[in-house]
Amino acid sequence: MRMLLMGPPGAGKGTQAVRLSAMLSVPQISTGDIFRANVSEGTELGKTAQSYMDAGEYVPDEVTNAMVRDRLNQDDARRGFLLDGYPRTLDQVRTLDDILAEQHGELDAVLELSVDSEELIGRLLKRAQESGRADDTEDVIRHRQEVYVEQTAPLVATYEQRGLLVRVDGMGDVDEVGVRITAALAERGITAPSETAVSDEGA
């Protein structure tokens, strides 16, 4: 099972990713985790990324691509993964296609959590107030949402054309959204591995 999880900041991707990872028995992989792991472990890729970050510069796509390629080639991800935060550009879509081709695999679905932008902005403003994050003003939050839409619109269109996109209403409490996700994936024949299959594979 190879799946991407997409959704704007504040849509609850992290919470749903943990649930989906457990349900599908595949590792949850976020680009943030990949970066932190490489930097903390002092890998060559981590040192390269750190040098750009220290200089206040954007980490080039080729460095991010190399980190993702390395992570997806690790043993726990070879039979499947839930990828969050990558790809973010059409160039990265092509790189992911290449990685999957090398693994003789392909994506099973691209899950997009869709939310009402005004409700989402209200939710994030409330969260900022409760956590004391004064920098998260309405203007900043709106800009993040706009950047997300601008960046991901071409990706969403690409995966929709490929017949991989699964849109799920991301508004509501965690359990409600989780039920919708499970139902939407089941319609595509994507369900939790059966206990029989798991025990047979472990035998």
C-alpha angles and dihedrals in degrees: 000000000000116000141163123215118207134177141129123274110288095022092118097250094147094056094045092045091059090051094046092047090055093044095050096036093232129121119264107231123190125180089230090059091046092053094046092048094050093046095046092045091048095232119170089252090049092051091049092049091046092053090057093045092048089054090050091245132136113263105244120246092244091061093047090045092052092050092050092046090052093048095048090051092058115109098252092055099044094089096041148321145192107230120201124184097015137121101033099161136039089248088058090049088058091047091051089049088054093048091050091047089054089052091046088238139114140200117276096196146345109221116203121191105211120199139177104260096218093049090047093051089050090050092050093047090052091048091050092052093048093049095042094241098155092175091066096085123165091256092053093047092048090050091052090052092049092049091050093051092046093049099042103038093085091047093049090049091049095051091043089055089052090053093241101111119110113184118202128183103248097192120105134046123324095261094048092052090045091055091050091050093050091049094047092050092045088057087061092047094256111136139147114288110264118250088238092056092047093050092046091052091048093049 
